[in-house]
Amino acid sequence: MARKNWSREELIIAFNLYCKLPFGKIHIRNPEIKSLATVLGRSPSAVSWKLANFSRLDSALRKRSISGATHGGKGEIEVWKEFSNDWDKLSYESEKLLAGMTGKQIEETADINKEELPKQGKEREAIVRIRINQNFFRMAVLAAYDTKCCITELTIPELLNASHIKPWAKDPLNRVNPRNGLCLNVLHDRAFDRGLITITPEYKIKTSRLLDKFRINRPVKDYLTRYNGKPIKLPSRFLPDLAFLEYHNKHLFKK
């Protein structure tokens, strides 16, 4: 029997899962891969292989000399480009497609409390879209960093944030782009947001001179300035875009 070609919709849904799974969990025994295989009517090995095909396109994996699949089809390239050109649109579309195929309401995919939403209309749709995409962004960024703070390697999910490098308000087109994200613990997320630390284009931590006036405070040294000049833990995928890091260094970091 001839193998059924993957449709664009199937590839979009598969890429959604690729974004949310840490690289080391892309294998046929993963329950999420098995679940998606059932939804798509395909084998776990077919889904796992398709996710591995996406990994061959990721510059972060190539930078770290991590190998994904070596061959793939034109469809994966086209879907990768679609997401890269409009993360906001494609992340929401992929979530909506997946919800439809699993018989769920779109709100359920991000645990949105329906009682907090307007009853209907464009306002409700806009809020749902923002929440869905925020959840996608968080899951994609945390998965890229194996659920570890890129500065301290803290692994408690409740204390980790998907931090925007270029702020949400400053770049609507890249609000959902995982390459505009860092996995940071809540303290370093706040320090990064306030410009007290930055990440250089060389992927090294740099602390602001404003912290010098607190040098007699031991926690400032223990939790902040001790990391100055050290490299961050690089993600397994979606390497931070240098343009976003340069923006943070130039416009937000308090030198």
C-alpha positions in Angstrom: 0.0 0.0 0.0 1.4 3.4 -1.0 2.1 5.8 1.8 -0.3 8.7 2.1 1.2 12.1 1.6 1.2 14.5 4.4 -1.2 17.4 4.0 -0.4 21.0 4.8 -2.8 20.8 7.8 -1.1 17.6 9.1 2.4 19.2 8.8 1.2 22.3 10.6 -0.1 20.2 13.5 3.1 18.1 13.5 5.2 21.3 13.6 3.2 22.5 16.6 4.2 19.4 18.5 7.8 19.7 17.3 7.9 23.2 18.9 6.5 21.9 22.2 8.7 18.8 22.7 12.2 18.9 24.0 14.5 17.5 21.4 15.4 14.5 23.5 11.8 13.5 23.7 11.2 13.0 20.0 10.8 9.3 19.8 8.1 6.7 19.2 7.6 5.9 22.9 6.6 9.4 23.8 2.9 9.5 24.8 2.3 12.8 23.0 3.7 11.4 19.8 1.5 8.3 20.2 -1.5 10.5 20.8 -0.9 12.7 17.8 -0.4 9.6 15.7 -3.8 8.3 16.7 -5.4 11.7 15.8 -3.7 11.8 12.4 -4.3 8.1 11.7 -0.6 7.5 11.3 2.0 5.4 13.1 4.1 6.8 16.0 7.2 6.1 13.9 5.8 8.2 11.0 5.0 11.1 13.4 8.4 10.8 15.1 10.2 10.7 11.8 8.3 13.8 10.6 9.3 15.7 13.7 12.9 14.6 13.2 12.7 15.9 9.6 11.8 19.4 11.0 14.8 19.2 13.3 17.2 19.1 10.3 16.1 22.7 9.4 16.9 24.2 12.8 20.0 26.4 13.0 20.3 25.9 16.7 20.8 22.1 16.3 23.4 22.7 13.6 25.3 25.2 15.8 25.5 22.6 18.6 26.4 19.8 16.1 23.2 17.9 17.1 21.9 15.8 14.3 18.3 15.4 13.4 17.1 13.6 10.3 19.2 14.1 7.2 16.5 13.9 4.6 13.0 15.3 4.3 10.4 16.6 2.0 9.6 20.0 0.5 6.5 20.2 2.7 8.5 20.5 5.9 10.5 23.4 4.4 7.4 25.2 3.3 5.7 24.8 6.7 8.9 26.0 8.5 8.9 29.1 6.3 5.2 29.7 7.0 5.8 29.7 10.7 8.9 31.8 10.4 7.1 34.4 8.4 4.1 34.7 10.7 4.4 33.0 14.0 1.2 34.7 15.3 -1.0 33.4 12.5 0.5 29.9 12.2 0.7 29.1 15.9 -3.0 29.9 16.3 -3.9 28.1 13.2 -2.1 25.0 14.3 -3.8 25.1 17.7 -7.2 25.5 16.1 -6.6 22.6 13.7 -5.5 20.4 16.5 -8.4 21.3 18.7 -10.8 20.6 15.8 -9.2 17.2 15.1 -9.4 16.2 18.8 -13.0 17.4 19.2 -12.0 20.2 21.7 -12.9 23.8 22.0 -10.0 26.0 21.2 -10.2 27.5 24.7 -9.4 24.1 26.2 -6.0 23.9 24.7 -4.7 26.7 26.9 -6.9 26.1 30.0 -8.7 29.4 29.5 -11.5 30.0 32.0 -14.5 30.6 29.8 -16.2 32.6 32.5 -13.5 35.2 32.3 -14.2 35.8 28.6 -16.8 38.0 26.9 -19.8 36.0 25.7 -19.1 36.4 22.0 -17.8 38.7 19.3 -14.4 40.0 18.2 -13.3 40.9 21.7 -13.7 37.3 22.8 -11.9 36.0 19.7 -9.0 38.5 20.2 -8.5 37.5 23.9 -8.7 33.8 23.1 -6.1 34.2 20.3 -3.7 36.1 22.6 -4.0 33.6 25.4 -3.6 30.6 23.0 -0.5 32.2 21.4 1.0 33.2 24.8 0.6 29.6 25.9 2.2 28.3 22.7 5.1 30.7 23.1 5.7 29.6 26.7 5.6 25.9 25.8 7.9 26.4 22.8 10.5 28.4 24.7 10.6 26.1 27.7 10.9 23.1 25.5 13.7 24.7 23.6 15.7 25.1 26.8 14.7 21.7 28.2 12.7 23.5 30.9 15.9 25.0 32.4 16.7 28.6 33.1 19.4 29.5 30.6 21.4 31.3 33.3 21.1 29.2 36.4 19.7 25.9 35.0 16.9 26.0 37.6 14.3 23.4 36.6 11.1 24.2 38.5 8.5 25.1 35.9 6.5 27.2 38.3 9.5 29.5 38.7 10.4 29.8 35.0 9.2 32.4 32.5 9.3 32.5 28.7 10.9 36.0 28.5 10.6 38.2 25.4 13.9 39.6 24.3 12.3 42.3 22.2 9.3 43.3 24.3 5.8 42.3 23.5 4.6 45.9 22.9 7.6 46.8 20.7 7.3 44.0 18.0 3.9 42.6 17.4 5.2 40.4 14.5 7.5 38.5 16.8 5.4 38.2 19.9 5.1 34.4 19.3 8.5 33.8 17.7 10.5 31.4 19.9 13.7 33.0 18.7 12.5 36.1 20.5 12.4 34.1 23.8 14.7 33.1 26.6 13.9 30.7 29.4 14.6 32.6 32.6 13.7 32.1 36.3 11.5 34.8 37.7 14.3 36.8 39.3 16.4 37.0 36.2 13.3 37.5 34.0 12.6 40.7 36.1 16.2 41.8 36.0 16.3 41.3 32.2 13.0 43.1 31.7 14.3 46.1 33.8 17.6 46.2 31.9 19.8 45.2 34.8 21.1 42.2 32.8 21.3 41.5 29.2 22.5 38.7 26.9 25.1 39.7 24.4 25.2 38.6 20.7 27.9 36.2 21.8 25.3 34.6 24.1 27.0 35.8 27.3 25.5 37.4 30.3 26.3 41.0 31.0 25.2 42.8 34.2 24.5 46.5 34.5 26.9 48.9 36.3 23.8 50.0 38.3 24.3 46.9 40.3 27.7 48.1 41.6 26.1 50.3 44.2 24.6 47.1 45.7 27.9 45.2 45.8 28.0 45.0 49.6 24.7 43.1 49.4 25.7 39.4 49.3 22.5 38.2 47.4 23.3 40.7 44.6 26.6 38.9 44.1 25.2 35.4 44.6 22.2 35.8 42.3 23.2 38.4 39.7 26.8 39.7 39.3 28.5 36.4 39.7 27.1 35.4 36.3 28.6 38.4 34.5 30.6 37.3 31.5 29.4 33.7 31.6 27.7 32.0 28.7 24.1 31.1 28.8 22.9 27.5 28.3 22.0 27.5 24.6 18.6 26.0 23.5 18.3 22.8 21.6 16.3 24.6 19.0 15.3 28.2 18.1 18.6 29.9 18.9 17.9 33.5 20.0 18.0 35.9 17.0 21.0 38.2 17.1 18.8 41.1 16.0 16.6 40.8 19.1 19.7 40.5 21.4 21.2 43.6 19.8 18.0 45.5 20.3 17.9 44.6 24.0 21.6 45.6 24.4 21.1 48.9 22.7 17.7 50.0 23.9 16.9 48.3 27.1 20.1 47.4 28.9 21.2 50.0 31.5 24.9 50.1 30.9 
